[in-house]
Amino acid sequence: MNEVRKSIIIGGPLNWPWIWVGFCLLVTFHMIPTALIIRFLEDWRPLSVILPLWIFCGLSLNGMYIGYRSLGVTIIEPLISSLLYIIILALLMNAEFSVFYHKKDLLVMLIWMIPGLFCAFFGAWLGELSQHKKEQKQTQTTK
């Protein structure tokens, strides 16, 4: 690893293991705690104000982790894993709470997906920047 990349270029083949890792991290550290909170708290409705923040932070942190830990540029991978996660989360919410009773509710969910995916993309980009700076420092110290 003697060469340092000059910029972050999005493209190339997808790194499928990181898509799977991102999805598993979201299920393990995001969906399971949320389900436990909803199941065991008698009145969790006041916490529903925090739910969008919880979702967006989880997607951002997951993207940052993948962007930082993976070799090469992996920005699209957290985006794909977040999209899969959001779709499954929406289906589970619909099964439990009948969220999508009306067509307008489905539209609202699709609109909420856009900022969620943006958070995943932004987090992955920040992770890649951190990885890039770490690589630059390592090459400077080895010279």
PEFEN-V101262 format. One record per helix or strand of 2 or more residues. SS is the DSSP state (a for helix, b for strand). FROM is the first residue (numbers start at 0). TO is the last residue. If there is no record, write none. Layout:
# PEFEN-V101262
ss->SS from->FROM to->TO
ss->SS from->FROM to->TO
This chain:
# PEFEN-V101262
ss->a from->15 to->39
ss->a from->44 to->48
ss->a from->50 to->68
ss->a from->75 to->96
ss->a from->102 to->141
